[in-house]
Amino acid sequence: MTVTVIISVEVSDFDEWKTMFNEIEEQRVAAGIHAKPYRKPGDPNAAYVIGTAPSKEAFTAFITSPERMKIQNSGIITSQPTITFLEDG
């Protein structure tokens, strides 16, 4: 079952974070994840990602992958991500 995923995170530089996000597009697509980054108006450090994944397990495997962890550990992300999973009701 496909799930919708919403992630919120604080970043030190949205444009730099978005560049890093875009660099792992191929890995996301290979995992069946389709996602788009957003910024919160008036709060340049608030970043969001909204997308879909084949399952919660597939998303968890991707988000803990070495490619994705490079972004988490780069210093550009300044808070732990808050991840919300939604399914059709």
C-alpha angles and dihedrals in degrees: 000000000000116000130201114230127202118188126185123189140158117242133187094223120016096198093051091046091049090052090053090045091053092049091067096048091113092056091047092051091047088055090050092250121139114188142160128203123231137182127214113243111244094017110076093184097055111095128181135188122199121185150116134266132188090244143340088259093053091050093048090051091052097045091053093046119118092247093055094041089058087067093045091050097041094087093243090104109067100183139039110269117252107219124195122188120203130185131192111275 
